[in-house]
Amino acid sequence: MIFDDAGRVMLVQVAKKGTWDFPGGHGMNSETPVEAVKREVFEEVGLKIDQIEEIGQIQTEAGAEVQRYIFSAMNFSGAFNIQLAEISDYVWVPIDKLIIDTHKTPKTFESTVVLTFQKYTDQIRQLKLKADKINYYEEHPRLNPQDRKLFPI
């Protein structure tokens, strides 16, 4: 989960399904989970992330049970560069709206997002408070308002 300065979370739209998920993916060879999420986020959206903390782990089904690590990233750099083969769009979603929407319209979201918000709501709200204190516009002058799309639903 990548947080912006307003405590919103980035979601990406999965190109093949049209559903929304966190940026990320599968580890390769001997990569640690942190190395894998850094590489995958950079490949999918062009951002380098740091201040990474593990929130927890969830089990999802994708033909077989898959262990997913859920991380938060409180800082990022780089310019958005969406990998269109996998990702068709990205948005910044207010935490409170996402908590409600994952319960109300779960088919819009990948199971990773739904399960994360069901299991870790309190931890995510604490992370939002921490993210609210960060000002990315000062730290990352290349980010401008058009890079801050809001979730349409």
Secondary structure by P-SEA (a helix, b strand, c coil): cccccccbbbbbbcccccccccccccccccccaaaaaaaaaaaacccccccccccbbbbbbcccbbbbbbbbbcccccccccccccccbbbbbcaaaaaaaaacccccccaaaaaaaaccaaaaaaaaaaaaacccccccccccccccccccc
